[in-house]
Amino acid sequence: LLEARARAQTGSAIRALMELGAKTARIERDGLESDVPIEEVRVGDIVLVRPGEKVPVDGRVISGQSNVDESMLTGETTPVKKGVGDDVIGATLNKTGAFRFTATRIGSDTVLQGIVRLVEQAQGSKAPIQKLADSVSGVFVPIVMVIAILTFAVWFVMAPVETRLTMALLTSVSVLVIACPCALGLATPTAIMVGTGRGAQNGILIKGGEALETAYKLNAVVFDKTGTLTLGHPSVTDVRPQQMEADELLRLAAAAEVGSEHPLGEAIVRAARERDLQLPKVTHFNAVAGSGIEATLAEKSVAIGNARLMNSLGITPDTDAASTLALAGKTPVFVAIDCQFAGIIAVADPI
């Protein structure tokens, strides 16, 4: 009963994992688009994904490009750029663009279902200590039963006639309650199921009972940094203007980034709003894939991005300052105003 109850409670981790997946998919068949339940998607189907939608199944991009949030799988908060030929994973979140892909793995073959299967196997696996407990219980239980029967017989013969049945039952039951290794047989499987279930709820996949049991021998642990040791929410750490006030540089950059869904752009907008800076309206916005953005606001043209974007516009950025910031674990973002280099905004994910 206790084992069944623990299994039911930790089963919520599996249900939570399964809820991550999409329920429907927009597919293209015979030149027509239609929404179908996820169970009706077949290998080879062409699937369409729009901004803000979950990728329904695993596949390979055949047209379009976008940035996909794969944090549910990798913990990385920065969206991953996807283009033609790139693989996409079911249950990840499409952020900015639209794309079409060919379904390559469906149903139980997807990465998400593989994770679910791993958790189920871990909860049902037996650790070496559990096998030992089962072996001991298999020998110990019959011995305890024999002792209880002997105790009943001795007290039934030796006790006074008027109380011998009561005394015999009381003493034999006492032997069973005290000596029967119930805890030995229940504690280990319950601990494994609860441990693996709680781990899955917190994004930690434990391969099985044996791995959980031997974890006490660990003397080194290797962590992924982003989203594990860090908060997973980038924030502005440095604003380094060239020939203007820091707040003015941040204000113009944030105004240009309002239309962006990139985590670095969101961090810049968030920093400006925390300083109560008034952001002018954007009259033109253009996202340059893999490079940055261009925008027009307050009669100024603003370009924000990496060195490739600056070079394409004929602007020379301060790469030395950017290298110094990068060595400190920060991401430098170049800002140009009216085709002139204006400064650097550094963004980092705090621990």
N, C-alpha and C positions, 0 to 999 in steps of 0.2 A: 504493500500500500504506500509506504513512504517512498519507495523507488519510483512507483508510478506517478506519485504527486510531484516528485522532483523532475521527472522527465517531462511532465505536462508544463511545469513552470519554465524550464529551460527551453522547451520547444518554441517559446515566444521569440527566441533569437532567430530560429529558422524562419518563422513566419515573417519577422521583420526584414530578413534578407530577401525573401520572395516578394515582399511588397515594393522593393526597389525597382522591380521591372515594370515596363510599360504594359498596359492592358490591351491596347490596339496598335495597329500599324497601318500606315498609308502606303499602299503598294500600287505598282503600275503593271497592268496586265492587258495585253492586246490594245495598247495605246490609251487605256482608260485608267483613271485614278479612282481608288476606292479605299475606304477604311474597313479593315477586317480585324476580327479578334486575333490576338497574338498566336493562338493555337493553329490558325489557318495559314500562317506564313510558311512557305516551303523554301528549301534550298534552291538558290538560283533566282528567286523573286527579286525584282527591283523595288527597293524601299525608298521612300522620300521622307526626309526629316527637315522640319522647319525650325526657325529660331525659337528657343525656349522649350522644345520638345525633347523627350527622352528617346535615345536610340533603342528601338524595340528588340533587335537581335544582333548577333555578331555578324560582321560583314566587311566588305572592301569597297572603298569609295570609287565610283566610276565617273562622277561629274560633280562640279561645285567645290567649294571649300568653306571651312568654318573653323571655329575654335570650340573644342569639346572639353567640358569639365569632367575629368576622370577621377575626382577626389574620392568617390565611393570605393574605388579599387586601389588607387595608389597613394591617397592622402595628399597629393599635390594640389594646392588650391589654384595654381596658375593653369588656365585652360591650355590644352594641347592643340596646336594647329594641325588640321586634317585637310588633305587634298587628294587628288586622284592617285590611286594606288595604295593609300594608307588604310590600315585596318582600324575599324571602330568596334567598340565593345558594347553589348547590350546593357541597358540600365544607366549608361552614362548620359550626361545632359548636354545637349547642343546649345551653345550660347549665342552666337552672332549670325552666321550665315546659314544658307540652306544648301543641302547636298543630296545626291542620290547614291545609293550603294547597293551592291549585290549581296544578298543573304548567303553566308557561308556556313554558319552553325545556328541551329534552331533547337528549341525544346531543351532536352537534358544535355545537349552537347555544348551549350553556351558557357561562357566563363562564369556567369552568375550562378547557374545551376551546378557547376562544378564546385563552387564555394559552398553552396547549400549542402551538396553531397558530402563534402569534406567534414562539415560540422556534424552531420548525421552519423557519419562513420566514427568520428572522434567520440561522440556521446555513447556509441554502442561498443566501443573497444574496451578491452580488458587490460589493465596495467599488470605488470608482473606481481606486484603486491596483492592485487585482487585475486590472481590465480592461486597465490599461496594461501590467501584467506579462504578461498573456496575449498582447497585441499584440506586445510586444517578443519574447516567446518564439517567436511564430509566424514572425517574420523571422529571429531570431538562430539558431534551431535548424537550419534549412536551410543557413545560412552555415557553421555549425560542421561540419555533415556534409560539405560540399564541401571545407572546409579539411582535415578528417581524411582524406578520400579522396586529395587531392593530396599530403598528407604521406606516406601509405602508398606512393603511386606514386613519389615522389622518393626515398625511402629504399630502396624495392625496386630502383630502378635504380642508385643511387649507392653503396649499401653493398656490402661484399665478398659474393661469391656464397654462401659457406658460412654467413653470418649475415644475409643480406639479408631473408629472410622474418621472422625473429625481430625484427630491428630495425624493419622496416616495421610489423609488428603493434604492437610496444611503443610506438612514437612516435605512431601514429594513435590508439590507445586513450588515450594520455596526453592528446592534444588533446581527445578527447571528454570525458574525466573532468574536465579543468581548465576547458574553455571552455563546456561544455553548461550552460545556465541552469536546471538542475533546481531549485536552491534558490529561484530567482526565481519559478518556477511553483508550488512547493509551500508556501513559507513563508507567503504571504499567506492562502490559504484555510484552512490549518491554524490560523493565529493567530486568524482570525475565528471558526472553529468552537469552538476551545478557549475563547476569550474570552467568547462568548455562552453557552456551556455552563456555564462556571464562574460567570458572572454569574447565570444562572438558579438554580443551586444555592444561591447566597447571597441570593436574593430580588430580584435586579436584572434587569429585563427590558430587553434591548437590542434596539431595533427592527430593526436590520440592520447590514450591514457598513459602509455609508456613515456611519451615526451613530457607529459605533465608531471609524472612521478620523478623523472630524472632532472627536472628543472632546478632542483636544489643544488646540483653539482655545478651550475653555471658560475663562471668567474669573469665573464665578459659578455656584454649585451651590445649589439649593434642596432642603432635606431636610424630610421629615415628621419631627416630633419623637418622638412616642411609638413605642417599639419600634425606632426607627432610631438616633436620637442618645441615647435613654435605654435603660435596661436592659429595660424592658417589665415590670418587677415593682415595683409601688408599695410604698412603705414609710412607716412613721410617722415624721414629722419633728418634730411638736410635740404636746404634751399640755398643755392649758391648763384646769385645773379651776377651779371657782368656790369651793366651800367644803369641799374634801376634798383628800387627797393625790393627786398625779398618778398614782402606781401604783394606788391604789384605783379611780380613774376608769377607767384602762386595763384593770384586772382585770375590772370589771363589764361594760365595753363588750365586751371580748374574749369573755367568757363568753356574752354574748347573741349575738355574731356567729359562734359555733362552727357554728351550723346554716346559715349563709349561704354562698352560693357566689360572692358578688360580690367582685371583686378588692380593693375597699377594705376589706371585712369581713375577707378573708383576711389583708390587711396588718396589721390591728389584732390579729388572733389571733396572727399570727407575732411581732409586737412584744412581746406579753405573755409568750409562751413563751420568747422570748430573754431576758427579765428574770426567768424562773423564777417567774412569778406563778401561784398556785393558782387555777384557775377553778372557780367553783361550777357545779353542774348546773342546766340549764335545765328548768323544768317546763312552760313554755308558750312557743311561738314562732309568730310571724305575720309574713310578709313582705308589706309594703305596696308594691304595684307602683309604681315610679317615685318613691317617697318614702323608703323605708327599712325598718326592722324594729321590731317590738315583742316583748318577751320578759319572762317572769317567772322570777326566780331568787333564791335566798337571801332569800325573802320580800320581794323588791323588784321593782318593775316598771321596766323599762328600755326607753327608746325611743331609737333611733339613726337619724339620717337628715338630710334637708335641712330648709330653713326651712318648706316646705309641710307636712311631717309635724308639725313643732313647732306651727305655727299651727292645724292641725286638732285638736291636743290641747289647745289653749288655753294654750300655753306661749310665752313671748316669748324668743327666742334673742338672743345678742349678735351682731347683724349687723355692727357696726362692726369687731369683732375678726376676724370671718369675711372681711370685705372686705379687710382688711390682709393676711391670709394668702393670699387669692386673688390679690392683686396681686403677691405673691411667687412665684406659680406653683404654689401648693399648693391641695389640695382640702380645704376645711373640712367636718368632719362634726360635727353637733350631737348632744349626748348629754343626755338627760333621765332623772332617776331619781325615781320616785314622783311623777310629774307636776310636777317642779321642774327648771328648767334647771340642769345640773350642769357643763357645760363643753364644750370643743371639742377634737377630735382632728384634726390636720392630716395629710394623706397626700400624698406626692408621688412621682413616678417619677424616681429619680436618673439623672443623666447618666453 
